[in-house]
Amino acid sequence: MSLEVSEEVKKEIFQLIATPGIEIEDISKKTNLDRETILHILSEEYFKCDLDHGRRLCCR
């Protein structure tokens, strides 16, 4: 990915995704990022925080 996203924007994305009723398209409009970039940021955080309790997708 060639687009570098600042920590402030990432923090805003995480706050918005935690808000009930907010969808990816809404976040895309508010942050001016495309859907794929937002999903990439969320998936990176998912794996970084090991939210799958140690299981990676490749291990299933």
C-alpha positions in Angstrom: 0.0 0.0 0.0 1.5 3.3 -1.0 -0.8 5.5 1.1 0.6 6.4 4.5 -2.0 7.1 7.1 -1.3 9.2 10.2 -1.8 7.9 13.7 -4.6 10.5 14.3 -6.6 9.2 11.3 -6.1 5.6 12.5 -7.3 6.6 16.0 -10.4 8.3 14.4 -11.1 5.1 12.4 -10.9 3.0 15.5 -13.3 5.4 17.4 -15.7 5.4 14.5 -15.7 1.6 14.0 -16.5 1.2 17.7 -19.6 3.4 17.4 -22.8 1.5 16.9 -24.5 2.1 13.6 -21.4 3.4 11.8 -20.5 1.4 8.7 -17.3 1.3 6.6 -18.8 3.6 4.0 -19.6 6.2 6.6 -15.9 6.0 7.8 -14.8 6.3 4.3 -16.7 9.6 3.8 -15.6 11.1 7.1 -11.9 10.3 6.6 -11.6 10.6 2.8 -10.0 7.2 2.5 -11.2 4.4 0.3 -12.8 1.3 1.7 -9.8 -1.0 0.9 -7.5 1.3 2.9 -9.8 1.3 5.9 -10.2 -2.5 5.8 -6.4 -2.9 5.6 -5.8 -0.7 8.6 -8.4 -2.6 10.6 -7.0 -6.0 9.6 -3.5 -4.9 10.6 -4.8 -3.9 14.0 -6.6 -7.2 14.3 -3.4 -9.2 13.7 -1.2 -6.8 15.8 -3.5 -7.2 18.8 -3.8 -10.9 18.2 -7.6 -10.7 18.6 -8.0 -14.3 17.3 -6.2 -15.7 20.5 -3.1 -16.9 18.7 -4.7 -18.4 15.6 -3.8 -16.9 12.3 -5.9 -17.4 9.2 -3.2 -19.5 7.6 -3.2 -22.0 10.5 -6.9 -23.0 10.3 
